[in-house]
Amino acid sequence: MSRRSGSDARFGARLAATSAATALAAVPFSLALVLVESRWAPLHRLDQGAAERLHRFVLGHPAWLRVLEFLTQVVWGPLTMRLLVAAVVVWLLWRRALRLAVWAACTATVGGLVGLLVKNVVERARPHLPEPVAHAPGFSFPSGHAMTATTSCAVLLLVLLPLVPRAWRPLPWALAAASVIGVGCTRVALGVHWVSDVVGGWLLGLAVVTATAFAFEAWRADIGRPRTTPAQGLEPEIAAADPEPAADVTRR
């Protein structure tokens, strides 16, 4: 009975910690959503001013239009990001890291579904600019490109960091940051999103990753593995020959 009570107490503590961390991560996005829905004047001025300045720049430098379209649709496009995550999932299955593969696939899938749901609930119109240089279907908030880049780069980082030598780890962090920020800038410059759409996509993506990462940490705690930090990756043992124990392993 005492062992069961101890297990229940540990589960309750982990559940409470996970819920608190997820709620905390969702607060910035919730605030952004409230400001967007209330049409807060300072935010509107920021959105309008940034859109108009970047739009004028693109109109005055036509060569940049092709560069921006290539970056937003090919280099940092949602299809590219999802294919990278899918490749990592296949590799994890080959490495017999089933739980980490499930986490990666679920994070990417849940992120896409949540983003689509919020778009259709908020129904924010995209920018309408004179002489538009690009068009995009659907609603505007949050930016799907920004959210997909955030969740995908987070998955790639948290899975693959343990395989990168410690001295080289700033490089993937820098590449991830450049991708996430870069795709947001391209969406605003092309006139298909407001700045607040992009920020909302970043924040919602972080909230989704936080929720699923804490769920994975709960499994690690169940089998007696230590907590990890983002700098270590989600499962440092991925570099070992047998990264995940059998399903019947229990906490001792």
C-alpha positions, 0 to 999 in steps of 0.5 A: 500500500505504501509503495502504491501511495508513493507512486500516486504521490509522485504522479500527482506531483508530476501532473501538477508540475506539468499543468503549471508549466503548460499554463505558464507557457500559454500565458504569453500567447493568451495575452497576445490573443486578448490584445489581438481580439480587443484590437488594442491600438498600440498593437494595431499601430505596430502591425500597420507600421511594420507591414507598410515599411517592409512592403515599401522595401519589397516594392523598391527592391523587386529582386528581394521578392524572389529571395523572400518567396524562396525562403518562406516556401522552400527553405523554411516552408511548412512542408520542408519543416514537416519532412525534416521532422518525419525523417527524424521520426523514421530515424528514431524508429530505426534506432528503436527509440519508440517513445521519442519518435511518438513524442516528435510525431505528436508534437508536430501533429498537435502543433499543426492541428492547434494552430489551424483550430485557433485560426478558425476560431479567431478568424483574423483577416490578413493584411490588405496592402496596396500593390500586394506582392504575395497572397495566402489563403485562410485566416491570419492569426496565428502564423502557421509558418511561424508556428510550424518553424517553432515546433519543428525546430524545437523537435529537431533540437531536443532530439538531435542535440545529444548527438552534437559535440558540446563545443558545436552545440551553439551552431544548431541553436543559432540555425534554429533561431535564424529559421524561426525569426527568418520565416517570421520576417519573410511572412511580414515582408511579403504582406501576408501576416501582421507582426502579431500573427508571427509572434502569436505563432511563436508563442503558441508553438512554444506552449505546445512543445512545453506541454509535450516535453513535460509529458515526455519528462513524466515518462522518464521520471516513471522509469527512474531517469534524471531530469534533462534541460533543453541544453541536454536534449530531451533524451541524452541516451539517444547516443547510446546503443539502446536508447530506451528500456523495454516497456516493462521496466519500472521505477525502483 
